[in-house]
Amino acid sequence: MERVVTINLNGNPYQLEEPAYDALRAYLDRARGALTANPDQSEIIRDLEQAIADKCGGYLSPSKSVVNASEMTRILEEMGPVEGESTD
């Protein structure tokens, strides 16, 4: 049995197993840290949340409503690390 957490990703509700939530939260915390000096941090985080939400949607169906830890691991691997300031 796994605890399920309901979250809001860019305005859309999703249910995640607790380890999936922990991984997502750590990823977004690292992203915020990497983007601290970026004036577009909030917009970039919203874009990341939307991209993650879109990927979560691919794992859900009428008979499956929870994203599990292994699925979240794949999603975050696809997203890749968030780089800091742009070098424009």
N, C-alpha and C positions, 0 to 999 in steps of 0.2 A: 504494500500500500504506500502511495506517495502523496504528500500534501500538494494541493494545487493552489496556485496563486493567480488571481485575476489582475491583469495589468492594463494600462492604457498606453498604446503606442501611437502617438500623433493623432489622438482622437478616436482610435479604434480599440475596442476591448479584445483581449486575448487571454486564454487560460494556459498557464505554463506549469509544468511540474516544478517543485521548489528548486531542485538543482539547476534546471534550465533558467529559472528566474535569477538565481545567484550568478550564473555565468553571464547572462545578459546585463545584469546590473554592473558587474565588474567591467565588462567591455565598455559600457557607456561611461562609467567613471573614468576609465583609462582615456577614453576619447575626450571627455571634458578636460582632463589634465593635459593632454597633448595639445589641446586647442585653447588653452588659457589665454595666450597672448593674441589670439585671432579675434578681430572685431566681429567676425561673422559666426562666432561659436554657436550661438543659439540656432541660427538657421541651419548650420551644418548638422547639429545634433538632431533637429527636426527631420532633416533629409535622411540621416542614418536611421532614425526610428521608422520612417515611412518605408525605407528599403527593407528593413528587418520585418516590418509588418507584412509587406508584400510576400516575402519569403516564407513567413509563418503561414500565411494563407494557403500556400502550396501544399502544406502538410495536413491541412484540415479538410474535412468533408462532413456531410450530414451525419455520418456514423462515427466521426472522430473529431472531438472538440478540444483536445489538449495537446500542446506541443511538449514532447518529452526532451530529456536532457541530451540524448544523442542527436536528435534533430536540431536542437539549438546549437550544439557543437558544430554541426555541418553548416548551419546558417552563418555562424560567426566566422568560420574558416573561409567561407565564400566572401564575406564582407572584407576580410583582411584587416590588418592593423590600420589605425588612424594616424596619419602623419601630422606633425605640428605645423607651424607657420608655413605659408606658401613662400616660395623663393622668387616671386615675380620681380 
